[in-house]
Amino acid sequence: MLRLDFPRTIEFPPAKREYEVNDFLTFSPAWPTQLGILPGHTYQVIWREDVPYDLDYIIQAADWKDVNLADAQGGPPATSGVENLYPYGTNNTLYQMLIGFKPGNYMVHLYMPSDQWILGLEYTQMYPSDTNMSSPKYKYIGSIKPEDSPYYDPRLKLVTVYNMLPFYLRFLVDTGDDEKCIAPLIVNHCQLKDVTATATPEQKLKNVIRYCTELAYRTVQGTG
């Protein structure tokens, strides 16, 4: 579902920078039902194209903006922007988003959905809650800096399918001056074919895409 491939920290699936035609992808059994794919099934990419798109927001110093990468379904917070960057109404379609950031005095926190942080630690307050956004110490917990996923070398990768819970990016400007936050995206738009019945064991294990509940500590522990 997501991959953070920068020098400081961790790596999650997907393992490839970009999926290509003929690549095999398997969604783990932990994926919910009633999405644009079937949990536990293996798919092959039969068509793809890269679609560039930039996010840009002017945000005041010491303030933040929540951005819903999906759409308005599910009642997102009224304060969030909606970017419609999920497959919509189509099965067997996958978006792999490569997200970079232009340099600036800001950071990004990742949530799914809006009240579930992805990157955090176990001890009290060691996670990016709303309260911690104004803390000179804890606001940096789980933060992604522009240098972690540079503009010309995007290393934050998200995989989305139709009807899944929305990813939220929280752009938080540090103290100092107002900031124009710019995040260029490359959306790898893939059309998939279900090949579960014919794929070999090796093909099924080639690119296993795990769901958020398998990756984030809070949801793994059943507390989120």
C-alpha atoms as an extended CHARMM CRD file, in Angstrom:
* protein
*
       224  EXT
         1         1  MET       CA              0.0000000000        0.0000000000        0.0000000000  PROA      1               0.0000000000
         2         2  LEU       CA              2.7620000000        2.4200000000        0.7240000000  PROA      2               0.0000000000
         3         3  ARG       CA              6.5170000000        2.5760000000        0.5130000000  PROA      3               0.0000000000
         4         4  LEU       CA              8.8680000000        5.0480000000        2.1440000000  PROA      4               0.0000000000
         5         5  ASP       CA             12.2410000000        4.5670000000        0.5290000000  PROA      5               0.0000000000
         6         6  PHE       CA             14.4160000000        7.3410000000        1.8820000000  PROA      6               0.0000000000
         7         7  PRO       CA             17.7790000000        7.1710000000        3.6180000000  PROA      7               0.0000000000
         8         8  ARG       CA             16.5430000000        7.6800000000        7.1710000000  PROA      8               0.0000000000
         9         9  THR       CA             13.9800000000        5.0680000000        7.8910000000  PROA      9               0.0000000000
        10        10  ILE       CA             11.7700000000        2.2980000000        6.6020000000  PROA      10              0.0000000000
        11        11  GLU       CA             10.6030000000        0.4350000000        3.5560000000  PROA      11              0.0000000000
        12        12  PHE       CA              7.1140000000       -0.8570000000        2.8240000000  PROA      12              0.0000000000
        13        13  PRO       CA              5.7280000000       -2.5080000000       -0.3410000000  PROA      13              0.0000000000
        14        14  PRO       CA              5.4520000000       -1.9020000000       -3.2520000000  PROA      14              0.0000000000
        15        15  ALA       CA              9.0470000000       -2.9120000000       -3.9340000000  PROA      15              0.0000000000
        16        16  LYS       CA              9.2780000000       -1.4780000000       -7.4350000000  PROA      16              0.0000000000
        17        17  ARG       CA              9.5400000000        2.2150000000       -8.2210000000  PROA      17              0.0000000000
        18        18  GLU       CA              6.9440000000        1.8360000000      -10.9470000000  PROA      18              0.0000000000
        19        19  TYR       CA              4.8840000000       -1.1280000000      -12.0210000000  PROA      19              0.0000000000
        20        20  GLU       CA              5.2640000000       -1.9980000000      -15.7070000000  PROA      20              0.0000000000
        21        21  VAL       CA              3.1880000000       -3.8980000000      -18.2520000000  PROA      21              0.0000000000
        22        22  ASN       CA              3.3170000000       -7.6680000000      -17.5740000000  PROA      22              0.0000000000
        23        23  ASP       CA              4.2960000000       -7.2130000000      -13.9090000000  PROA      23              0.0000000000
        24        24  PHE       CA              2.4900000000       -9.4710000000      -11.4280000000  PROA      24              0.0000000000
        25        25  LEU       CA              0.8850000000       -7.9730000000       -8.2910000000  PROA      25              0.0000000000
        26        26  THR       CA             -0.7010000000       -9.8710000000       -5.4100000000  PROA      26              0.0000000000
        27        27  PHE       CA             -2.9620000000       -8.2010000000       -2.8480000000  PROA      27              0.0000000000
        28        28  SER       CA             -2.5810000000       -9.8040000000        0.5710000000  PROA      28              0.0000000000
        29        29  PRO       CA             -5.6310000000      -11.4870000000        2.1940000000  PROA      29              0.0000000000
        30        30  ALA       CA             -5.8340000000       -8.5700000000        4.6780000000  PROA      30              0.0000000000
        31        31  TRP       CA             -7.2930000000       -6.2510000000        2.0290000000  PROA      31              0.0000000000
        32        32  PRO       CA            -11.0020000000       -5.5110000000        2.6060000000  PROA      32              0.0000000000
        33        33  THR       CA            -13.6780000000       -6.9100000000        0.3430000000  PROA      33              0.0000000000
        34        34  GLN       CA            -15.8920000000       -4.6990000000       -1.8430000000  PROA      34              0.0000000000
        35        35  LEU       CA            -12.9580000000       -2.7950000000       -3.2990000000  PROA      35              0.0000000000
        36        36  GLY       CA            -11.7720000000       -2.5530000000       -6.8910000000  PROA      36              0.0000000000
        37        37  ILE       CA             -9.6770000000       -5.6980000000       -6.3920000000  PROA      37              0.0000000000
        38        38  LEU       CA            -10.1220000000       -9.0320000000       -4.5980000000  PROA      38              0.0000000000
        39        39  PRO       CA             -8.0590000000       -9.7910000000       -1.4690000000  PROA      39              0.0000000000
        40        40  GLY       CA             -5.5830000000      -12.6200000000       -1.9340000000  PROA      40              0.0000000000
        41        41  HSD       CA             -5.7930000000      -12.4590000000       -5.7200000000  PROA      41              0.0000000000
        42        42  THR       CA             -2.9340000000      -12.0290000000       -8.1760000000  PROA      42              0.0000000000
        43        43  TYR       CA             -3.1650000000       -9.5740000000      -11.0730000000  PROA      43              0.0000000000
        44        44  GLN       CA             -1.0760000000       -8.7560000000      -14.1110000000  PROA      44              0.0000000000
        45        45  VAL       CA             -0.5810000000       -5.2310000000      -15.4590000000  PROA      45              0.0000000000
        46        46  ILE       CA             -1.9390000000       -5.1860000000      -19.0150000000  PROA      46              0.0000000000
        47        47  TRP       CA             -1.7470000000       -1.4120000000      -19.6520000000  PROA      47              0.0000000000
        48        48  ARG       CA             -0.2560000000        1.6190000000      -17.9210000000  PROA      48              0.0000000000
        49        49  GLU       CA              0.5340000000        5.3040000000      -18.3400000000  PROA      49              0.0000000000
        50        50  ASP       CA              2.1720000000        7.9890000000      -16.2080000000  PROA      50              0.0000000000
        51        51  VAL       CA              0.0250000000       11.0230000000      -15.4230000000  PROA      51              0.0000000000
        52        52  PRO       CA              1.8090000000       14.0030000000      -13.7970000000  PROA      52              0.0000000000
        53        53  TYR       CA             -0.0110000000       16.2450000000      -11.3460000000  PROA      53              0.0000000000
        54        54  ASP       CA              1.1540000000       18.8490000000       -8.8180000000  PROA      54              0.0000000000
        55        55  LEU       CA             -0.3280000000       19.6750000000       -5.4260000000  PROA      55              0.0000000000
        56        56  ASP       CA              0.3980000000       23.1940000000       -4.1920000000  PROA      56              0.0000000000
        57        57  TYR       CA             -0.8760000000       25.1140000000       -1.1800000000  PROA      57              0.0000000000
        58        58  ILE       CA              0.0400000000       28.3660000000        0.5460000000  PROA      58              0.0000000000
        59        59  ILE       CA             -0.0310000000       27.7190000000        4.3070000000  PROA      59              0.0000000000
        60        60  GLN       CA              0.6390000000       30.0840000000        7.1770000000  PROA      60              0.0000000000
        61        61  ALA       CA              3.5430000000       29.5280000000        9.5440000000  PROA      61              0.0000000000
        62        62  ALA       CA              2.8190000000       27.0630000000       12.3890000000  PROA      62              0.0000000000
        63        63  ASP       CA             -0.3900000000       25.9350000000       10.6380000000  PROA      63              0.0000000000
        64        64  TRP       CA             -1.3500000000       22.8650000000        8.6320000000  PROA      64              0.0000000000
        65        65  LYS       CA             -3.6270000000       21.6700000000        5.8480000000  PROA      65              0.0000000000
        66        66  ASP       CA             -5.1020000000       18.1710000000        5.5110000000  PROA      66              0.0000000000
        67        67  VAL       CA             -5.3970000000       16.8820000000        1.9480000000  PROA      67              0.0000000000
        68        68  ASN       CA             -7.6690000000       13.9380000000        1.0830000000  PROA      68              0.0000000000
        69        69  LEU       CA             -6.1170000000       12.1560000000       -1.8690000000  PROA      69              0.0000000000
        70        70  ALA       CA             -9.3930000000       10.3160000000       -2.5790000000  PROA      70              0.0000000000
        71        71  ASP       CA            -12.7790000000       11.9830000000       -3.0360000000  PROA      71              0.0000000000
        72        72  ALA       CA            -15.6510000000       13.3520000000       -0.9720000000  PROA      72              0.0000000000
        73        73  GLN       CA            -17.2060000000        9.9450000000       -0.2700000000  PROA      73              0.0000000000
        74        74  GLY       CA            -17.1960000000        8.9470000000        3.3760000000  PROA      74              0.0000000000
        75        75  GLY       CA            -17.6360000000       12.4190000000        4.8040000000  PROA      75              0.0000000000
        76        76  PRO       CA            -14.1050000000       13.8540000000        5.0410000000  PROA      76              0.0000000000
        77        77  PRO       CA            -13.4430000000       16.7220000000        7.4640000000  PROA      77              0.0000000000
        78        78  ALA       CA            -14.7480000000       20.0000000000        6.0930000000  PROA      78              0.0000000000
        79        79  THR       CA            -11.2880000000       21.5540000000        6.4910000000  PROA      79              0.0000000000
        80        80  SER       CA             -9.5690000000       19.0910000000        4.1490000000  PROA      80              0.0000000000
        81        81  GLY       CA             -8.9450000000       19.5300000000        0.4410000000  PROA      81              0.0000000000
        82        82  VAL       CA            -10.1740000000       16.7540000000       -1.8750000000  PROA      82              0.0000000000
        83        83  GLU       CA             -7.9370000000       15.8120000000       -4.7940000000  PROA      83              0.0000000000
        84        84  ASN       CA             -9.8180000000       12.8820000000       -6.4640000000  PROA      84              0.0000000000
        85        85  LEU       CA             -6.6480000000       10.8740000000       -7.0120000000  PROA      85              0.0000000000
        86        86  TYR       CA             -8.1870000000        7.4210000000       -6.5360000000  PROA      86              0.0000000000
        87        87  PRO       CA             -9.6060000000        5.1240000000       -9.2140000000  PROA      87              0.0000000000
        88        88  TYR       CA            -13.2820000000        5.9430000000       -9.4250000000  PROA      88              0.0000000000
        89        89  GLY       CA            -16.0450000000        3.4600000000      -10.2180000000  PROA      89              0.0000000000
        90        90  THR       CA            -13.7580000000        0.9650000000      -11.9250000000  PROA      90              0.0000000000
        91        91  ASN       CA            -12.5960000000       -2.5090000000      -10.8930000000  PROA      91              0.0000000000
        92        92  ASN       CA             -9.1790000000       -3.9360000000      -11.7470000000  PROA      92              0.0000000000
        93        93  THR       CA             -7.5710000000       -0.4850000000      -11.7860000000  PROA      93              0.0000000000
        94        94  LEU       CA             -4.6380000000        0.5410000000       -9.6360000000  PROA      94              0.0000000000
        95        95  TYR       CA             -2.9520000000        3.9060000000       -9.1010000000  PROA      95              0.0000000000
        96        96  GLN       CA              0.6430000000        3.9120000000       -7.9160000000  PROA      96              0.0000000000
        97        97  MET       CA              1.4760000000        7.4480000000       -6.8200000000  PROA      97              0.0000000000
        98        98  LEU       CA              5.0480000000        8.6800000000       -6.5770000000  PROA      98              0.0000000000
        99        99  ILE       CA              5.0430000000       11.8250000000       -4.4490000000  PROA      99              0.0000000000
       100       100  GLY       CA              7.9230000000       14.2980000000       -4.1400000000  PROA      100             0.0000000000
       101       101  PHE       CA              8.2370000000       17.6330000000       -2.3600000000  PROA      101             0.0000000000
       102       102  LYS       CA              9.8690000000       20.9200000000       -3.2940000000  PROA      102             0.0000000000
       103       103  PRO       CA             12.2910000000       22.2750000000       -0.6500000000  PROA      103             0.0000000000
       104       104  GLY       CA             10.7140000000       24.4090000000        2.0610000000  PROA      104             0.0000000000
       105       105  ASN       CA             10.1500000000       24.9440000000        5.7560000000  PROA      105             0.0000000000
       106       106  TYR       CA              7.4680000000       22.2960000000        6.1140000000  PROA      106             0.0000000000
       107       107  MET       CA              6.8710000000       18.6190000000        6.7730000000  PROA      107             0.0000000000
       108       108  VAL       CA              4.1870000000       16.0660000000        5.8530000000  PROA      108             0.0000000000
       109       109  HSD       CA              2.3630000000       13.5420000000        8.0340000000  PROA      109             0.0000000000
       110       110  LEU       CA              0.5390000000       10.5400000000        6.5830000000  PROA      110             0.0000000000
       111       111  TYR       CA             -2.8660000000        9.2700000000        7.7610000000  PROA      111             0.0000000000
       112       112  MET       CA             -5.4120000000        6.6810000000        6.6510000000  PROA      112             0.0000000000
       113       113  PRO       CA             -8.1440000000        7.7170000000        7.1310000000  PROA      113             0.0000000000
       114       114  SER       CA             -7.9600000000       11.2240000000        8.5870000000  PROA      114             0.0000000000
       115       115  ASP       CA             -7.7600000000       10.1910000000       12.2620000000  PROA      115             0.0000000000
       116       116  GLN       CA             -5.4010000000        7.1960000000       11.9000000000  PROA      116             0.0000000000
       117       117  TRP       CA             -1.6990000000        8.0430000000       11.7600000000  PROA      117             0.0000000000
       118       118  ILE       CA              0.5560000000        5.6740000000        9.8320000000  PROA      118             0.0000000000
       119       119  LEU       CA              3.9950000000        6.5120000000       11.2550000000  PROA      119             0.0000000000
       120       120  GLY       CA              4.3590000000        6.6560000000       15.0310000000  PROA      120             0.0000000000
       121       121  LEU       CA              5.9280000000        5.0260000000       18.0710000000  PROA      121             0.0000000000
       122       122  GLU       CA              4.5200000000        3.1670000000       21.0850000000  PROA      122             0.0000000000
       123       123  TYR       CA              5.1620000000        5.5730000000       23.9600000000  PROA      123             0.0000000000
       124       124  THR       CA              2.5390000000        8.1300000000       25.0030000000  PROA      124             0.0000000000
       125       125  GLN       CA              2.4450000000       11.1710000000       22.6840000000  PROA      125             0.0000000000
       126       126  MET       CA              5.0010000000        9.7040000000       20.2880000000  PROA      126             0.0000000000
       127       127  TYR       CA              2.6810000000       10.0150000000       17.2890000000  PROA      127             0.0000000000
       128       128  PRO       CA              1.3830000000       12.8640000000       15.0940000000  PROA      128             0.0000000000
       129       129  SER       CA             -1.9010000000       13.7260000000       16.8500000000  PROA      129             0.0000000000
       130       130  ASP       CA             -3.6670000000       17.0680000000       16.3480000000  PROA      130             0.0000000000
       131       131  THR       CA             -2.4660000000       18.1690000000       19.7750000000  PROA      131             0.0000000000
       132       132  ASN       CA              1.1490000000       17.3940000000       18.9220000000  PROA      132             0.0000000000
       133       133  MET       CA              1.0850000000       19.6060000000       15.8280000000  PROA      133             0.0000000000
       134       134  SER       CA              1.7640000000       22.6270000000       18.0640000000  PROA      134             0.0000000000
       135       135  SER       CA              4.4190000000       20.8820000000       20.1510000000  PROA      135             0.0000000000
       136       136  PRO       CA              8.0100000000       22.0260000000       19.4720000000  PROA      136             0.0000000000
       137       137  LYS       CA              9.0840000000       18.4280000000       20.0960000000  PROA      137             0.0000000000
       138       138  TYR       CA              6.3810000000       15.9550000000       19.1320000000  PROA      138             0.0000000000
       139       139  LYS       CA              5.3130000000       17.5520000000       15.8360000000  PROA      139             0.0000000000
       140       140  TYR       CA              8.3450000000       15.9310000000       14.2270000000  PROA      140             0.0000000000
       141       141  ILE       CA              7.2900000000       12.3790000000       15.1290000000  PROA      141             0.0000000000
       142       142  GLY       CA              6.5410000000       10.4770000000       11.9130000000  PROA      142             0.0000000000
       143       143  SER       CA              7.2180000000       13.5180000000        9.7510000000  PROA      143             0.0000000000
       144       144  ILE       CA              8.3370000000       13.2950000000        6.1250000000  PROA      144             0.0000000000
       145       145  LYS       CA             10.6340000000       16.1820000000        5.1160000000  PROA      145             0.0000000000
       146       146  PRO       CA             11.1180000000       17.4560000000        1.5420000000  PROA      146             0.0000000000
       147       147  GLU       CA             14.6490000000       16.0400000000        1.5270000000  PROA      147             0.0000000000
       148       148  ASP       CA             13.2340000000       12.5700000000        2.3140000000  PROA      148             0.0000000000
       149       149  SER       CA             11.3080000000       12.5020000000       -0.9810000000  PROA      149             0.0000000000
       150       150  PRO       CA             12.8320000000       15.1850000000       -3.2210000000  PROA      150             0.0000000000
       151       151  TYR       CA             11.0210000000       16.9610000000       -6.0340000000  PROA      151             0.0000000000
       152       152  TYR       CA             13.0730000000       15.2990000000       -8.7820000000  PROA      152             0.0000000000
       153       153  ASP       CA             13.4640000000       11.9400000000       -7.0400000000  PROA      153             0.0000000000
       154       154  PRO       CA             10.1120000000       11.0560000000       -5.4020000000  PROA      154             0.0000000000
       155       155  ARG       CA             10.4560000000        8.2460000000       -2.8540000000  PROA      155             0.0000000000
       156       156  LEU       CA              7.0570000000        8.2750000000       -1.1640000000  PROA      156             0.0000000000
       157       157  LYS       CA              4.8870000000        5.7410000000       -2.9720000000  PROA      157             0.0000000000
       158       158  LEU       CA              1.2170000000        4.9970000000       -2.3530000000  PROA      158             0.0000000000
       159       159  VAL       CA             -0.9370000000        2.3400000000       -3.9920000000  PROA      159             0.0000000000
       160       160  THR       CA             -4.6920000000        2.9720000000       -4.2460000000  PROA      160             0.0000000000
       161       161  VAL       CA             -7.6850000000        1.1290000000       -5.6660000000  PROA      161             0.0000000000
       162       162  TYR       CA            -11.3380000000        1.9970000000       -6.0280000000  PROA      162             0.0000000000
       163       163  ASN       CA            -13.3960000000        2.4690000000       -2.8530000000  PROA      163             0.0000000000
       164       164  MET       CA            -10.5520000000        2.0450000000       -0.3550000000  PROA      164             0.0000000000
       165       165  LEU       CA            -10.1380000000        4.3240000000        2.6530000000  PROA      165             0.0000000000
       166       166  PRO       CA             -8.5820000000        7.6810000000        1.8100000000  PROA      166             0.0000000000
       167       167  PHE       CA             -4.9720000000        8.5840000000        2.4010000000  PROA      167             0.0000000000
       168       168  TYR       CA             -4.4940000000       12.0080000000        3.9370000000  PROA      168             0.0000000000
       169       169  LEU       CA             -1.3880000000       14.1540000000        3.6250000000  PROA      169             0.0000000000
       170       170  ARG       CA             -1.0270000000       16.7580000000        6.3670000000  PROA      170             0.0000000000
       171       171  PHE       CA              1.1890000000       19.6320000000        5.2630000000  PROA      171             0.0000000000
       172       172  LEU       CA              2.5360000000       21.2990000000        8.4090000000  PROA      172             0.0000000000
       173       173  VAL       CA              4.5370000000       24.5210000000        8.0860000000  PROA      173             0.0000000000
       174       174  ASP       CA              7.1310000000       25.0170000000       10.7910000000  PROA      174             0.0000000000
       175       175  THR       CA              7.5580000000       28.2400000000       12.7420000000  PROA      175             0.0000000000
       176       176  GLY       CA              8.9350000000       31.1880000000       10.7780000000  PROA      176             0.0000000000
       177       177  ASP       CA              7.4010000000       32.4210000000        7.5300000000  PROA      177             0.0000000000
       178       178  ASP       CA              4.3940000000       31.3510000000        5.5020000000  PROA      178             0.0000000000
       179       179  GLU       CA              5.2260000000       28.6670000000        2.9430000000  PROA      179             0.0000000000
       180       180  LYS       CA              4.1200000000       27.5410000000       -0.4990000000  PROA      180             0.0000000000
       181       181  CYS       CA              4.1470000000       23.7530000000       -0.3020000000  PROA      181             0.0000000000
       182       182  ILE       CA              4.5000000000       22.0120000000       -3.6680000000  PROA      182             0.0000000000
       183       183  ALA       CA              4.2410000000       18.2560000000       -4.1030000000  PROA      183             0.0000000000
       184       184  PRO       CA              4.6400000000       16.9000000000       -7.6520000000  PROA      184             0.0000000000
       185       185  LEU       CA              2.9810000000       13.5600000000       -8.3020000000  PROA      185             0.0000000000
       186       186  ILE       CA              3.4510000000       10.9190000000      -10.9520000000  PROA      186             0.0000000000
       187       187  VAL       CA              0.3520000000        8.7270000000      -11.0300000000  PROA      187             0.0000000000
       188       188  ASN       CA              1.1350000000        5.3630000000      -12.5720000000  PROA      188             0.0000000000
       189       189  HSD       CA             -2.3230000000        4.4640000000      -13.8940000000  PROA      189             0.0000000000
       190       190  CYS       CA             -2.4660000000        0.6610000000      -14.2880000000  PROA      190             0.0000000000
       191       191  GLN       CA             -5.1440000000       -1.5780000000      -15.7450000000  PROA      191             0.0000000000
       192       192  LEU       CA             -5.0890000000       -5.0580000000      -14.1990000000  PROA      192             0.0000000000
       193       193  LYS       CA             -6.1970000000       -8.5510000000      -15.1960000000  PROA      193             0.0000000000
       194       194  ASP       CA             -6.9930000000      -11.2060000000      -12.5970000000  PROA      194             0.0000000000
       195       195  VAL       CA             -4.6170000000      -14.1280000000      -13.2370000000  PROA      195             0.0000000000
       196       196  THR       CA             -4.9690000000      -15.8970000000       -9.8890000000  PROA      196             0.0000000000
       197       197  ALA       CA             -5.9510000000      -19.1810000000      -11.5430000000  PROA      197             0.0000000000
       198       198  THR       CA             -2.9510000000      -19.3200000000      -13.8940000000  PROA      198             0.0000000000
       199       199  ALA       CA             -0.1320000000      -17.5120000000      -12.0270000000  PROA      199             0.0000000000
       200       200  THR       CA              2.7690000000      -19.6070000000      -10.7680000000  PROA      200             0.0000000000
       201       201  PRO       CA              3.7720000000      -19.5600000000       -7.0760000000  PROA      201             0.0000000000
       202       202  GLU       CA              6.7910000000      -17.4370000000       -7.9950000000  PROA      202             0.0000000000
       203       203  GLN       CA              4.6400000000      -14.9180000000       -9.8580000000  PROA      203             0.0000000000
       204       204  LYS       CA              2.2350000000      -14.6750000000       -6.9310000000  PROA      204             0.0000000000
       205       205  LEU       CA              5.1030000000      -13.7020000000       -4.6180000000  PROA      205             0.0000000000
       206       206  LYS       CA              6.7520000000      -11.2420000000       -7.0160000000  PROA      206             0.0000000000
       207       207  ASN       CA              5.0870000000       -8.0580000000       -5.7350000000  PROA      207             0.0000000000
       208       208  VAL       CA              2.9200000000       -8.5910000000       -2.6460000000  PROA      208             0.0000000000
       209       209  ILE       CA              0.9840000000       -5.4720000000       -1.6750000000  PROA      209             0.0000000000
       210       210  ARG       CA              0.0380000000       -5.4390000000        1.9800000000  PROA      210             0.0000000000
       211       211  TYR       CA             -2.7960000000       -3.4550000000        3.5140000000  PROA      211             0.0000000000
       212       212  CYS       CA             -2.4840000000       -0.6420000000        6.0290000000  PROA      212             0.0000000000
       213       213  THR       CA             -3.4790000000       -2.8440000000        8.9730000000  PROA      213             0.0000000000
       214       214  GLU       CA             -0.4030000000       -4.9740000000        8.3290000000  PROA      214             0.0000000000
       215       215  LEU       CA              1.9400000000       -1.9940000000        8.2840000000  PROA      215             0.0000000000
       216       216  ALA       CA              0.9720000000        0.6570000000       10.8160000000  PROA      216             0.0000000000
       217       217  TYR       CA              1.7290000000       -0.1110000000       14.4690000000  PROA      217             0.0000000000
       218       218  ARG       CA             -1.4880000000        1.4620000000       15.7520000000  PROA      218             0.0000000000
       219       219  THR       CA             -3.7510000000       -0.6650000000       13.5680000000  PROA      219             0.0000000000
       220       220  VAL       CA             -1.6160000000       -3.7890000000       13.9470000000  PROA      220             0.0000000000
       221       221  GLN       CA             -2.1180000000       -3.5450000000       17.7120000000  PROA      221             0.0000000000
       222       222  GLY       CA             -5.8640000000       -3.1050000000       17.2960000000  PROA      222             0.0000000000
       223       223  THR       CA             -5.9250000000        0.2800000000       18.9960000000  PROA      223             0.0000000000
       224       224  GLY       CA             -6.8180000000        2.3600000000       15.9780000000  PROA      224             0.0000000000
